[in-house]
Amino acid sequence: MTIRYKCRHCETEIGQLPFDSIDDQFLLKNELTLEEQDSYIEHGTEGNYTVNCICEDCQKSLQKFPNYYALKKWIQ
Ligand SMILES: [Zn+2]
């Protein structure tokens, strides 16, 4: 089982982690509500998870154009 990290904006795969390296504290540390977990984490087939996060490129764009991404997020 693996956890894949994918950019929620450009869908670039950022990386993968073996599931074993993530413990239950992972979500607690990120202080996500259950609702947020649903939107950030996709439960895929075969017990794999995809975490929707943000890549470095989009992070930079986000800092430059915060309004653009805020708008896009609302539309989605
Ligand atoms: Zn990205």
N, CA, C, O and the ligand as a Tripos MOL2 file, in Angstrom:
@<TRIPOS>MOLECULE
protein
  305   303    77     0     0
PROTEIN
NO_CHARGES

@<TRIPOS>ATOM
      1 N           0.8360   -1.1940    0.0000 N.3       1 MET1
      2 CA          0.0000    0.0000    0.0000 C.3       1 MET1
      3 C           0.8740    1.2480    0.0000 C.2       1 MET1
      4 O           1.8900    1.3140    0.6930 O.2       1 MET1
      5 N           0.4710    2.2100   -0.7690 N.am      2 THR2
      6 CA          1.2320    3.4550   -0.8100 C.3       2 THR2
      7 C           0.2930    4.6460   -0.7120 C.2       2 THR2
      8 O          -0.9000    4.5560   -1.0030 O.2       2 THR2
      9 N           0.8580    5.7360   -0.3040 N.am      3 ILE3
     10 CA          0.1470    7.0080   -0.3320 C.3       3 ILE3
     11 C           0.7960    7.8670   -1.4000 C.2       3 ILE3
     12 O           1.9990    8.1220   -1.3500 O.2       3 ILE3
     13 N           0.0210    8.3060   -2.3500 N.am      4 ARG4
     14 CA          0.5320    9.1590   -3.4030 C.3       4 ARG4
     15 C           0.1580   10.6030   -3.1030 C.2       4 ARG4
     16 O          -0.9680   10.9120   -2.7140 O.2       4 ARG4
     17 N           1.1430   11.4770   -3.2960 N.am      5 TYR5
     18 CA          0.8920   12.8960   -3.1220 C.3       5 TYR5
     19 C           0.7410   13.5310   -4.4880 C.2       5 TYR5
     20 O           1.6390   13.4520   -5.3270 O.2       5 TYR5
     21 N          -0.3790   14.1510   -4.7010 N.am      6 LYS6
     22 CA         -0.6740   14.7370   -5.9930 C.3       6 LYS6
     23 C          -1.0440   16.2000   -5.8030 C.2       6 LYS6
     24 O          -1.7430   16.5620   -4.8570 O.2       6 LYS6
     25 N          -0.5580   17.0400   -6.7270 N.am      7 CYS7
     26 CA         -0.9140   18.4490   -6.6530 C.3       7 CYS7
     27 C          -2.3730   18.6200   -7.0420 C.2       7 CYS7
     28 O          -2.7940   18.1450   -8.0970 O.2       7 CYS7
     29 N          -3.1380   19.2880   -6.2100 N.am      8 ARG8
     30 CA         -4.5600   19.4370   -6.4820 C.3       8 ARG8
     31 C          -4.8200   20.4520   -7.5930 C.2       8 ARG8
     32 O          -5.9250   20.5160   -8.1310 O.2       8 ARG8
     33 N          -3.8150   21.2360   -7.9310 N.am      9 HIS9
     34 CA         -4.0120   22.2650   -8.9540 C.3       9 HIS9
     35 C          -3.5820   21.7910  -10.3370 C.2       9 HIS9
     36 O          -4.3420   21.9150  -11.2970 O.2       9 HIS9
     37 N          -2.3640   21.2450  -10.4480 N.am     10 CYS10
     38 CA         -1.8730   20.8470  -11.7730 C.3      10 CYS10
     39 C          -1.8030   19.3240  -11.9170 C.2      10 CYS10
     40 O          -1.4190   18.8180  -12.9720 O.2      10 CYS10
     41 N          -2.1710   18.5980  -10.8640 N.am     11 GLU11
     42 CA         -2.2370   17.1370  -10.8830 C.3      11 GLU11
     43 C          -0.8900   16.4510  -11.0840 C.2      11 GLU11
     44 O          -0.8370   15.2700  -11.4270 O.2      11 GLU11
     45 N           0.1890   17.1820  -10.8740 N.am     12 THR12
     46 CA          1.5110   16.5760  -10.9000 C.3      12 THR12
     47 C           1.6680   15.6550   -9.7030 C.2      12 THR12
     48 O           1.2730   15.9940   -8.5880 O.2      12 THR12
     49 N           2.2450   14.4930   -9.9450 N.am     13 GLU13
     50 CA          2.5090   13.6200   -8.8190 C.3      13 GLU13
     51 C           3.7610   14.0880   -8.1120 C.2      13 GLU13
     52 O           4.8350   14.1530   -8.7110 O.2      13 GLU13
     53 N           3.6240   14.4120   -6.8460 N.am     14 ILE14
     54 CA          4.7350   14.9770   -6.0830 C.3      14 ILE14
     55 C           5.6140   13.8690   -5.5180 C.2      14 ILE14
     56 O           6.8370   14.0010   -5.4760 O.2      14 ILE14
     57 N           5.0020   12.8000   -5.0920 N.am     15 GLY15
     58 CA          5.8020   11.7110   -4.5460 C.3      15 GLY15
     59 C           4.9290   10.6130   -3.9770 C.2      15 GLY15
     60 O           3.7020   10.7160   -3.9520 O.2      15 GLY15
     61 N           5.5820    9.5700   -3.5230 N.am     16 GLN16
     62 CA          4.8710    8.4500   -2.9210 C.3      16 GLN16
     63 C           5.5270    8.0740   -1.6090 C.2      16 GLN16
     64 O           6.7420    8.1910   -1.4470 O.2      16 GLN16
     65 N           4.7280    7.6300   -0.6990 N.am     17 LEU17
     66 CA          5.2460    7.1410    0.5700 C.3      17 LEU17
     67 C           4.6500    5.7670    0.8270 C.2      17 LEU17
     68 O           3.4660    5.5390    0.5780 O.2      17 LEU17
     69 N           5.4730    4.8500    1.3250 N.am     18 PRO18
     70 CA          4.8780    3.5860    1.7540 C.3      18 PRO18
     71 C           3.9150    3.8470    2.9040 C.2      18 PRO18
     72 O           4.1820    4.6680    3.7810 O.2      18 PRO18
     73 N           2.8170    3.1520    2.8880 N.am     19 PHE19
     74 CA          1.7670    3.3920    3.8720 C.3      19 PHE19
     75 C           2.2840    3.2250    5.2910 C.2      19 PHE19
     76 O           1.8190    3.9000    6.2100 O.2      19 PHE19
     77 N           3.2420    2.3300    5.4700 N.am     20 ASP20
     78 CA          3.7690    2.0290    6.7970 C.3      20 ASP20
     79 C           4.3700    3.2430    7.4950 C.2      20 ASP20
     80 O           4.3900    3.3180    8.7240 O.2      20 ASP20
     81 N           4.8590    4.1910    6.7010 N.am     21 SER21
     82 CA          5.5360    5.3330    7.3120 C.3      21 SER21
     83 C           4.5480    6.3950    7.7960 C.2      21 SER21
     84 O           4.9360    7.3810    8.4220 O.2      21 SER21
     85 N           3.2890    6.1810    7.5030 N.am     22 ILE22
     86 CA          2.2520    7.1010    7.9760 C.3      22 ILE22
     87 C           1.5140    6.4370    9.1310 C.2      22 ILE22
     88 O           0.9910    5.3320    8.9900 O.2      22 ILE22
     89 N           1.4770    7.1050   10.2500 N.am     23 ASP23
     90 CA          0.6960    6.5460   11.3530 C.3      23 ASP23
     91 C          -0.5830    7.3560   11.5390 C.2      23 ASP23
     92 O          -0.8310    8.3310   10.8290 O.2      23 ASP23
     93 N          -1.3590    6.9440   12.4740 N.am     24 ASP24
     94 CA         -2.6470    7.6020   12.6960 C.3      24 ASP24
     95 C          -2.4880    9.0630   13.0740 C.2      24 ASP24
     96 O          -3.4060    9.8690   12.9210 O.2      24 ASP24
     97 N          -1.3120    9.3810   13.5690 N.am     25 GLN25
     98 CA         -1.0790   10.7530   14.0000 C.3      25 GLN25
     99 C          -0.9600   11.7120   12.8210 C.2      25 GLN25
    100 O          -1.0610   12.9290   12.9780 O.2      25 GLN25
    101 N          -0.7440   11.1440   11.6440 N.am     26 PHE26
    102 CA         -0.5430   11.9560   10.4440 C.3      26 PHE26
    103 C          -1.6630   12.9710   10.2650 C.2      26 PHE26
    104 O          -1.4140   14.1630   10.0870 O.2      26 PHE26
    105 N          -2.8780   12.4930   10.3140 N.am     27 LEU27
    106 CA         -4.0160   13.3670   10.0750 C.3      27 LEU27
    107 C          -4.2260   14.3370   11.2330 C.2      27 LEU27
    108 O          -4.6180   15.4870   11.0370 O.2      27 LEU27
    109 N          -3.9600   13.8560   12.4220 N.am     28 LEU28
    110 CA         -4.1330   14.7040   13.5980 C.3      28 LEU28
    111 C          -3.1420   15.8610   13.5700 C.2      28 LEU28
    112 O          -3.4710   16.9980   13.9100 O.2      28 LEU28
    113 N          -1.9050   15.5370   13.1510 N.am     29 LYS29
    114 CA         -0.8850   16.5820   13.0750 C.3      29 LYS29
    115 C          -1.2770   17.6630   12.0920 C.2      29 LYS29
    116 O          -0.9830   18.8430   12.2800 O.2      29 LYS29
    117 N          -1.9530   17.2280   11.0320 N.am     30 ASN30
    118 CA         -2.3740   18.1890   10.0230 C.3      30 ASN30
    119 C          -3.6650   18.9040   10.4070 C.2      30 ASN30
    120 O          -4.1150   19.8240    9.7230 O.2      30 ASN30
    121 N          -4.2470   18.4600   11.5160 N.am     31 GLU31
    122 CA         -5.4360   19.1100   12.0640 C.3      31 GLU31
    123 C          -6.5470   19.2670   11.0380 C.2      31 GLU31
    124 O          -7.1890   20.3140   10.9380 O.2      31 GLU31
    125 N          -6.7530   18.2140   10.2890 N.am     32 LEU32
    126 CA         -7.8250   18.2370    9.3050 C.3      32 LEU32
    127 C          -9.1120   17.7250    9.9440 C.2      32 LEU32
    128 O          -9.1000   16.7740   10.7250 O.2      32 LEU32
    129 N         -10.2050   18.3660    9.6020 N.am     33 THR33
    130 CA        -11.4940   17.8300   10.0180 C.3      33 THR33
    131 C         -11.8400   16.6620    9.1120 C.2      33 THR33
    132 O         -11.2050   16.4710    8.0750 O.2      33 THR33
    133 N         -12.8250   15.8900    9.4890 N.am     34 LEU34
    134 CA        -13.2240   14.7500    8.6620 C.3      34 LEU34
    135 C         -13.6440   15.2110    7.2820 C.2      34 LEU34
    136 O         -13.3550   14.5570    6.2800 O.2      34 LEU34
    137 N         -14.3210   16.3310    7.2400 N.am     35 GLU35
    138 CA        -14.7640   16.8850    5.9640 C.3      35 GLU35
    139 C         -13.5620   17.2330    5.0910 C.2      35 GLU35
    140 O         -13.5550   16.9650    3.8890 O.2      35 GLU35
    141 N         -12.5570   17.8280    5.7030 N.am     36 GLU36
    142 CA        -11.3500   18.1920    4.9730 C.3      36 GLU36
    143 C         -10.5960   16.9480    4.5130 C.2      36 GLU36
    144 O         -10.0400   16.9110    3.4150 O.2      36 GLU36
    145 N         -10.5870   15.9370    5.3660 N.am     37 GLN37
    146 CA         -9.9200   14.6960    4.9790 C.3      37 GLN37
    147 C         -10.5610   14.1210    3.7280 C.2      37 GLN37
    148 O          -9.8760   13.5930    2.8520 O.2      37 GLN37
    149 N         -11.8750   14.2270    3.6530 N.am     38 ASP38
    150 CA        -12.5730   13.7210    2.4780 C.3      38 ASP38
    151 C         -12.1590   14.4450    1.2130 C.2      38 ASP38
    152 O         -12.0440   13.8350    0.1510 O.2      38 ASP38
    153 N         -11.9350   15.7430    1.3250 N.am     39 SER39
    154 CA        -11.5950   16.4960    0.1250 C.3      39 SER39
    155 C         -10.1100   16.4040   -0.2030 C.2      39 SER39
    156 O          -9.7200   16.5950   -1.3550 O.2      39 SER39
    157 N          -9.2810   16.1140    0.7900 N.am     40 TYR40
    158 CA         -7.8490   16.0650    0.5480 C.3      40 TYR40
    159 C          -7.3590   14.6620    0.2220 C.2      40 TYR40
    160 O          -6.3750   14.4910   -0.4970 O.2      40 TYR40
    161 N          -8.0380   13.6820    0.7430 N.am     41 ILE41
    162 CA         -7.5410   12.3200    0.6310 C.3      41 ILE41
    163 C          -8.5360   11.4610   -0.1250 C.2      41 ILE41
    164 O          -9.6940   11.3290    0.2700 O.2      41 ILE41
    165 N          -8.0690   10.8860   -1.2060 N.am     42 GLU42
    166 CA         -8.9090    9.9850   -1.9800 C.3      42 GLU42
    167 C          -8.5350    8.5510   -1.6400 C.2      42 GLU42
    168 O          -7.3620    8.1800   -1.6740 O.2      42 GLU42
    169 N          -9.5260    7.7590   -1.3170 N.am     43 HIS43
    170 CA         -9.2770    6.3550   -1.0500 C.3      43 HIS43
    171 C          -9.3740    5.6000   -2.3680 C.2      43 HIS43
    172 O         -10.4610    5.3960   -2.9060 O.2      43 HIS43
    173 N          -8.2360    5.1990   -2.8660 N.am     44 GLY44
    174 CA         -8.2140    4.5360   -4.1590 C.3      44 GLY44
    175 C          -8.4320    3.0490   -4.0400 C.2      44 GLY44
    176 O          -8.8180    2.5420   -2.9870 O.2      44 GLY44
    177 N          -8.1800    2.3600   -5.1280 N.am     45 THR45
    178 CA         -8.3350    0.9100   -5.1240 C.3      45 THR45
    179 C          -7.1480    0.2580   -4.4190 C.2      45 THR45
    180 O          -6.0990    0.8830   -4.2560 O.2      45 THR45
    181 N          -7.3090   -0.9610   -4.0120 N.am     46 GLU46
    182 CA         -6.2530   -1.7560   -3.3780 C.3      46 GLU46
    183 C          -5.6610   -1.0970   -2.1460 C.2      46 GLU46
    184 O          -4.4930   -1.3120   -1.8220 O.2      46 GLU46
    185 N          -6.4600   -0.2980   -1.4590 N.am     47 GLY47
    186 CA         -6.0070    0.3050   -0.2110 C.3      47 GLY47
    187 C          -5.0380    1.4420   -0.3750 C.2      47 GLY47
    188 O          -4.4270    1.8920    0.5940 O.2      47 GLY47
    189 N          -4.8900    1.9140   -1.6060 N.am     48 ASN48
    190 CA         -3.9970    3.0480   -1.8030 C.3      48 ASN48
    191 C          -4.7310    4.3580   -1.5540 C.2      48 ASN48
    192 O          -5.9470    4.4600   -1.7210 O.2      48 ASN48
    193 N          -3.9590    5.3430   -1.1550 N.am     49 TYR49
    194 CA         -4.5340    6.6510   -0.8960 C.3      49 TYR49
    195 C          -3.8660    7.6830   -1.7870 C.2      49 TYR49
    196 O          -2.6800    7.5740   -2.0950 O.2      49 TYR49
    197 N          -4.6170    8.6640   -2.1920 N.am     50 THR50
    198 CA         -4.0420    9.8100   -2.8820 C.3      50 THR50
    199 C          -4.3210   11.0480   -2.0520 C.2      50 THR50
    200 O          -5.4690   11.3460   -1.7230 O.2      50 THR50
    201 N          -3.2670   11.7600   -1.7190 N.am     51 VAL51
    202 CA         -3.4290   12.9860   -0.9570 C.3      51 VAL51
    203 C          -3.3060   14.1670   -1.9090 C.2      51 VAL51
    204 O          -2.2900   14.3370   -2.5830 O.2      51 VAL51
    205 N          -4.3370   14.9650   -1.9520 N.am     52 ASN52
    206 CA         -4.3140   16.1580   -2.7960 C.3      52 ASN52
    207 C          -3.6600   17.2910   -2.0430 C.2      52 ASN52
    208 O          -4.2310   17.8260   -1.0930 O.2      52 ASN52
    209 N          -2.4620   17.6600   -2.4640 N.am     53 CYS53
    210 CA         -1.7960   18.7780   -1.8130 C.3      53 CYS53
    211 C          -1.3510   19.7600   -2.8860 C.2      53 CYS53
    212 O          -1.9710   19.8480   -3.9460 O.2      53 CYS53
    213 N          -0.2970   20.4850   -2.6210 N.am     54 ILE54
    214 CA          0.1170   21.4990   -3.5840 C.3      54 ILE54
    215 C           1.6100   21.3750   -3.8550 C.2      54 ILE54
    216 O           2.4040   21.2200   -2.9280 O.2      54 ILE54
    217 N           1.9870   21.4450   -5.1260 N.am     55 CYS55
    218 CA          3.3950   21.2960   -5.4870 C.3      55 CYS55
    219 C           4.1180   22.6350   -5.3470 C.2      55 CYS55
    220 O           3.5000   23.6780   -5.1330 O.2      55 CYS55
    221 N           5.4290   22.5740   -5.4730 N.am     56 GLU56
    222 CA          6.2340   23.7850   -5.2860 C.3      56 GLU56
    223 C           5.8690   24.8690   -6.2930 C.2      56 GLU56
    224 O           5.7540   26.0430   -5.9420 O.2      56 GLU56
    225 N           5.6910   24.4650   -7.5380 N.am     57 ASP57
    226 CA          5.3680   25.4290   -8.5860 C.3      57 ASP57
    227 C           4.0690   26.1600   -8.2900 C.2      57 ASP57
    228 O           3.9910   27.3850   -8.3790 O.2      57 ASP57
    229 N           3.0540   25.3850   -7.9370 N.am     58 CYS58
    230 CA          1.7570   25.9930   -7.6570 C.3      58 CYS58
    231 C           1.8110   26.8220   -6.3800 C.2      58 CYS58
    232 O           1.1360   27.8440   -6.2570 O.2      58 CYS58
    233 N           2.6190   26.3670   -5.4410 N.am     59 GLN59
    234 CA          2.7910   27.1210   -4.2010 C.3      59 GLN59
    235 C           3.3390   28.5080   -4.5170 C.2      59 GLN59
    236 O           2.8940   29.5080   -3.9550 O.2      59 GLN59
    237 N           4.3140   28.5540   -5.4270 N.am     60 LYS60
    238 CA          4.8970   29.8380   -5.8240 C.3      60 LYS60
    239 C           3.8700   30.7010   -6.5360 C.2      60 LYS60
    240 O           3.7490   31.8970   -6.2680 O.2      60 LYS60
    241 N           3.1230   30.0710   -7.4570 N.am     61 SER61
    242 CA          2.0810   30.8070   -8.1710 C.3      61 SER61
    243 C           1.0380   31.3370   -7.2040 C.2      61 SER61
    244 O           0.5470   32.4590   -7.3260 O.2      61 SER61
    245 N           0.7210   30.4910   -6.2440 N.am     62 LEU62
    246 CA         -0.2820   30.8470   -5.2530 C.3      62 LEU62
    247 C           0.1330   32.0930   -4.4780 C.2      62 LEU62
    248 O          -0.6840   32.9540   -4.1530 O.2      62 LEU62
    249 N           1.4290   32.1580   -4.1960 N.am     63 GLN63
    250 CA          1.9260   33.3170   -3.4600 C.3      63 GLN63
    251 C           1.8990   34.5660   -4.3350 C.2      63 GLN63
    252 O           1.6810   35.6790   -3.8560 O.2      63 GLN63
    253 N           2.1260   34.3530   -5.6340 N.am     64 LYS64
    254 CA          2.1100   35.4920   -6.5630 C.3      64 LYS64
    255 C           0.6930   35.9310   -6.8910 C.2      64 LYS64
    256 O           0.3850   37.1220   -6.9390 O.2      64 LYS64
    257 N          -0.1690   34.9320   -7.1170 N.am     65 PHE65
    258 CA         -1.5400   35.2420   -7.5460 C.3      65 PHE65
    259 C          -2.5620   34.5810   -6.6330 C.2      65 PHE65
    260 O          -3.2880   33.6890   -7.0710 O.2      65 PHE65
    261 N          -2.6330   34.9950   -5.3880 N.am     66 PRO66
    262 CA         -3.5530   34.3270   -4.4460 C.3      66 PRO66
    263 C          -5.0070   34.4000   -4.8920 C.2      66 PRO66
    264 O          -5.7820   33.4800   -4.6300 O.2      66 PRO66
    265 N          -5.3790   35.4760   -5.5580 N.am     67 ASN67
    266 CA         -6.7800   35.6280   -5.9500 C.3      67 ASN67
    267 C          -7.1940   34.6140   -6.9970 C.2      67 ASN67
    268 O          -8.3170   34.1100   -6.9800 O.2      67 ASN67
    269 N          -6.2770   34.3200   -7.9100 N.am     68 TYR68
    270 CA         -6.5700   33.3780   -8.9820 C.3      68 TYR68
    271 C          -6.9080   32.0070   -8.4090 C.2      68 TYR68
    272 O          -7.8910   31.3840   -8.8100 O.2      68 TYR68
    273 N          -6.0970   31.5470   -7.4780 N.am     69 TYR69
    274 CA         -6.3140   30.2130   -6.9300 C.3      69 TYR69
    275 C          -7.5180   30.1680   -6.0010 C.2      69 TYR69
    276 O          -8.2100   29.1550   -5.9050 O.2      69 TYR69
    277 N          -7.7500   31.2550   -5.3360 N.am     70 ALA70
    278 CA         -8.9270   31.3060   -4.4740 C.3      70 ALA70
    279 C         -10.1770   31.1700   -5.3280 C.2      70 ALA70
    280 O         -11.1230   30.4660   -4.9730 O.2      70 ALA70
    281 N         -10.1580   31.8490   -6.4460 N.am     71 LEU71
    282 CA        -11.2910   31.8170   -7.3650 C.3      71 LEU71
    283 C         -11.4880   30.4190   -7.9320 C.2      71 LEU71
    284 O         -12.6020   29.8960   -7.9640 O.2      71 LEU71
    285 N         -10.3840   29.8220   -8.3800 N.am     72 LYS72
    286 CA        -10.4350   28.4990   -8.9840 C.3      72 LYS72
    287 C         -10.9850   27.4750   -7.9920 C.2      72 LYS72
    288 O         -11.7700   26.5970   -8.3500 O.2      72 LYS72
    289 N         -10.5640   27.6090   -6.7680 N.am     73 LYS73
    290 CA        -10.9930   26.6860   -5.7250 C.3      73 LYS73
    291 C         -12.5080   26.7690   -5.5330 C.2      73 LYS73
    292 O         -13.1800   25.7550   -5.3500 O.2      73 LYS73
    293 N         -13.0240   27.9820   -5.5760 N.am     74 TRP74
    294 CA        -14.4590   28.1600   -5.3720 C.3      74 TRP74
    295 C         -15.2540   27.5450   -6.5180 C.2      74 TRP74
    296 O         -16.3110   26.9480   -6.3130 O.2      74 TRP74
    297 N         -14.7280   27.7030   -7.7150 N.am     75 ILE75
    298 CA        -15.4290   27.1730   -8.8880 C.3      75 ILE75
    299 C         -15.4700   25.6540   -8.8350 C.2      75 ILE75
    300 O         -16.4840   25.0410   -9.1710 O.2      75 ILE75
    301 N         -14.3630   25.0460   -8.4090 N.am     76 GLN76
    302 CA        -14.3080   23.5950   -8.3270 C.3      76 GLN76
    303 C         -15.2180   23.1270   -7.2030 C.2      76 GLN76
    304 O         -15.3240   21.9260   -6.9550 O.2      76 GLN76
    305 ZN          0.9880   21.9850   -9.0150 Zn       77 ZN77
@<TRIPOS>BOND
     1     1     2 1
     2     2     3 1
     3     3     4 2
     4     3     5 am
     5     5     6 1
     6     6     7 1
     7     7     8 2
     8     7     9 am
     9     9    10 1
    10    10    11 1
    11    11    12 2
    12    11    13 am
    13    13    14 1
    14    14    15 1
    15    15    16 2
    16    15    17 am
    17    17    18 1
    18    18    19 1
    19    19    20 2
    20    19    21 am
    21    21    22 1
    22    22    23 1
    23    23    24 2
    24    23    25 am
    25    25    26 1
    26    26    27 1
    27    27    28 2
    28    27    29 am
    29    29    30 1
    30    30    31 1
    31    31    32 2
    32    31    33 am
    33    33    34 1
    34    34    35 1
    35    35    36 2
    36    35    37 am
    37    37    38 1
    38    38    39 1
    39    39    40 2
    40    39    41 am
    41    41    42 1
    42    42    43 1
    43    43    44 2
    44    43    45 am
    45    45    46 1
    46    46    47 1
    47    47    48 2
    48    47    49 am
    49    49    50 1
    50    50    51 1
    51    51    52 2
    52    51    53 am
    53    53    54 1
    54    54    55 1
    55    55    56 2
    56    55    57 am
    57    57    58 1
    58    58    59 1
    59    59    60 2
    60    59    61 am
    61    61    62 1
    62    62    63 1
    63    63    64 2
    64    63    65 am
    65    65    66 1
    66    66    67 1
    67    67    68 2
    68    67    69 am
    69    69    70 1
    70    70    71 1
    71    71    72 2
    72    71    73 am
    73    73    74 1
    74    74    75 1
    75    75    76 2
    76    75    77 am
    77    77    78 1
    78    78    79 1
    79    79    80 2
    80    79    81 am
    81    81    82 1
    82    82    83 1
    83    83    84 2
    84    83    85 am
    85    85    86 1
    86    86    87 1
    87    87    88 2
    88    87    89 am
    89    89    90 1
    90    90    91 1
    91    91    92 2
    92    91    93 am
    93    93    94 1
    94    94    95 1
    95    95    96 2
    96    95    97 am
    97    97    98 1
    98    98    99 1
    99    99   100 2
   100    99   101 am
   101   101   102 1
   102   102   103 1
   103   103   104 2
   104   103   105 am
   105   105   106 1
   106   106   107 1
   107   107   108 2
   108   107   109 am
   109   109   110 1
   110   110   111 1
   111   111   112 2
   112   111   113 am
   113   113   114 1
   114   114   115 1
   115   115   116 2
   116   115   117 am
   117   117   118 1
   118   118   119 1
   119   119   120 2
   120   119   121 am
   121   121   122 1
   122   122   123 1
   123   123   124 2
   124   123   125 am
   125   125   126 1
   126   126   127 1
   127   127   128 2
   128   127   129 am
   129   129   130 1
   130   130   131 1
   131   131   132 2
   132   131   133 am
   133   133   134 1
   134   134   135 1
   135   135   136 2
   136   135   137 am
   137   137   138 1
   138   138   139 1
   139   139   140 2
   140   139   141 am
   141   141   142 1
   142   142   143 1
   143   143   144 2
   144   143   145 am
   145   145   146 1
   146   146   147 1
   147   147   148 2
   148   147   149 am
   149   149   150 1
   150   150   151 1
   151   151   152 2
   152   151   153 am
   153   153   154 1
   154   154   155 1
   155   155   156 2
   156   155   157 am
   157   157   158 1
   158   158   159 1
   159   159   160 2
   160   159   161 am
   161   161   162 1
   162   162   163 1
   163   163   164 2
   164   163   165 am
   165   165   166 1
   166   166   167 1
   167   167   168 2
   168   167   169 am
   169   169   170 1
   170   170   171 1
   171   171   172 2
   172   171   173 am
   173   173   174 1
   174   174   175 1
   175   175   176 2
   176   175   177 am
   177   177   178 1
   178   178   179 1
   179   179   180 2
   180   179   181 am
   181   181   182 1
   182   182   183 1
   183   183   184 2
   184   183   185 am
   185   185   186 1
   186   186   187 1
   187   187   188 2
   188   187   189 am
   189   189   190 1
   190   190   191 1
   191   191   192 2
   192   191   193 am
   193   193   194 1
   194   194   195 1
   195   195   196 2
   196   195   197 am
   197   197   198 1
   198   198   199 1
   199   199   200 2
   200   199   201 am
   201   201   202 1
   202   202   203 1
   203   203   204 2
   204   203   205 am
   205   205   206 1
   206   206   207 1
   207   207   208 2
   208   207   209 am
   209   209   210 1
   210   210   211 1
   211   211   212 2
   212   211   213 am
   213   213   214 1
   214   214   215 1
   215   215   216 2
   216   215   217 am
   217   217   218 1
   218   218   219 1
   219   219   220 2
   220   219   221 am
   221   221   222 1
   222   222   223 1
   223   223   224 2
   224   223   225 am
   225   225   226 1
   226   226   227 1
   227   227   228 2
   228   227   229 am
   229   229   230 1
   230   230   231 1
   231   231   232 2
   232   231   233 am
   233   233   234 1
   234   234   235 1
   235   235   236 2
   236   235   237 am
   237   237   238 1
   238   238   239 1
   239   239   240 2
   240   239   241 am
   241   241   242 1
   242   242   243 1
   243   243   244 2
   244   243   245 am
   245   245   246 1
   246   246   247 1
   247   247   248 2
   248   247   249 am
   249   249   250 1
   250   250   251 1
   251   251   252 2
   252   251   253 am
   253   253   254 1
   254   254   255 1
   255   255   256 2
   256   255   257 am
   257   257   258 1
   258   258   259 1
   259   259   260 2
   260   259   261 am
   261   261   262 1
   262   262   263 1
   263   263   264 2
   264   263   265 am
   265   265   266 1
   266   266   267 1
   267   267   268 2
   268   267   269 am
   269   269   270 1
   270   270   271 1
   271   271   272 2
   272   271   273 am
   273   273   274 1
   274   274   275 1
   275   275   276 2
   276   275   277 am
   277   277   278 1
   278   278   279 1
   279   279   280 2
   280   279   281 am
   281   281   282 1
   282   282   283 1
   283   283   284 2
   284   283   285 am
   285   285   286 1
   286   286   287 1
   287   287   288 2
   288   287   289 am
   289   289   290 1
   290   290   291 1
   291   291   292 2
   292   291   293 am
   293   293   294 1
   294   294   295 1
   295   295   296 2
   296   295   297 am
   297   297   298 1
   298   298   299 1
   299   299   300 2
   300   299   301 am
   301   301   302 1
   302   302   303 1
   303   303   304 2
@<TRIPOS>SUBSTRUCTURE
     1 MET1         2 RESIDUE 1 A MET
     2 THR2         6 RESIDUE 1 A THR
     3 ILE3        10 RESIDUE 1 A ILE
     4 ARG4        14 RESIDUE 1 A ARG
     5 TYR5        18 RESIDUE 1 A TYR
     6 LYS6        22 RESIDUE 1 A LYS
     7 CYS7        26 RESIDUE 1 A CYS
     8 ARG8        30 RESIDUE 1 A ARG
     9 HIS9        34 RESIDUE 1 A HIS
    10 CYS10       38 RESIDUE 1 A CYS
    11 GLU11       42 RESIDUE 1 A GLU
    12 THR12       46 RESIDUE 1 A THR
    13 GLU13       50 RESIDUE 1 A GLU
    14 ILE14       54 RESIDUE 1 A ILE
    15 GLY15       58 RESIDUE 1 A GLY
    16 GLN16       62 RESIDUE 1 A GLN
    17 LEU17       66 RESIDUE 1 A LEU
    18 PRO18       70 RESIDUE 1 A PRO
    19 PHE19       74 RESIDUE 1 A PHE
    20 ASP20       78 RESIDUE 1 A ASP
    21 SER21       82 RESIDUE 1 A SER
    22 ILE22       86 RESIDUE 1 A ILE
    23 ASP23       90 RESIDUE 1 A ASP
    24 ASP24       94 RESIDUE 1 A ASP
    25 GLN25       98 RESIDUE 1 A GLN
    26 PHE26      102 RESIDUE 1 A PHE
    27 LEU27      106 RESIDUE 1 A LEU
    28 LEU28      110 RESIDUE 1 A LEU
    29 LYS29      114 RESIDUE 1 A LYS
    30 ASN30      118 RESIDUE 1 A ASN
    31 GLU31      122 RESIDUE 1 A GLU
    32 LEU32      126 RESIDUE 1 A LEU
    33 THR33      130 RESIDUE 1 A THR
    34 LEU34      134 RESIDUE 1 A LEU
    35 GLU35      138 RESIDUE 1 A GLU
    36 GLU36      142 RESIDUE 1 A GLU
    37 GLN37      146 RESIDUE 1 A GLN
    38 ASP38      150 RESIDUE 1 A ASP
    39 SER39      154 RESIDUE 1 A SER
    40 TYR40      158 RESIDUE 1 A TYR
    41 ILE41      162 RESIDUE 1 A ILE
    42 GLU42      166 RESIDUE 1 A GLU
    43 HIS43      170 RESIDUE 1 A HIS
    44 GLY44      174 RESIDUE 1 A GLY
    45 THR45      178 RESIDUE 1 A THR
    46 GLU46      182 RESIDUE 1 A GLU
    47 GLY47      186 RESIDUE 1 A GLY
    48 ASN48      190 RESIDUE 1 A ASN
    49 TYR49      194 RESIDUE 1 A TYR
    50 THR50      198 RESIDUE 1 A THR
    51 VAL51      202 RESIDUE 1 A VAL
    52 ASN52      206 RESIDUE 1 A ASN
    53 CYS53      210 RESIDUE 1 A CYS
    54 ILE54      214 RESIDUE 1 A ILE
    55 CYS55      218 RESIDUE 1 A CYS
    56 GLU56      222 RESIDUE 1 A GLU
    57 ASP57      226 RESIDUE 1 A ASP
    58 CYS58      230 RESIDUE 1 A CYS
    59 GLN59      234 RESIDUE 1 A GLN
    60 LYS60      238 RESIDUE 1 A LYS
    61 SER61      242 RESIDUE 1 A SER
    62 LEU62      246 RESIDUE 1 A LEU
    63 GLN63      250 RESIDUE 1 A GLN
    64 LYS64      254 RESIDUE 1 A LYS
    65 PHE65      258 RESIDUE 1 A PHE
    66 PRO66      262 RESIDUE 1 A PRO
    67 ASN67      266 RESIDUE 1 A ASN
    68 TYR68      270 RESIDUE 1 A TYR
    69 TYR69      274 RESIDUE 1 A TYR
    70 ALA70      278 RESIDUE 1 A ALA
    71 LEU71      282 RESIDUE 1 A LEU
    72 LYS72      286 RESIDUE 1 A LYS
    73 LYS73      290 RESIDUE 1 A LYS
    74 TRP74      294 RESIDUE 1 A TRP
    75 ILE75      298 RESIDUE 1 A ILE
    76 GLN76      302 RESIDUE 1 A GLN
    77 ZN77       305 GROUP 0 **** ****
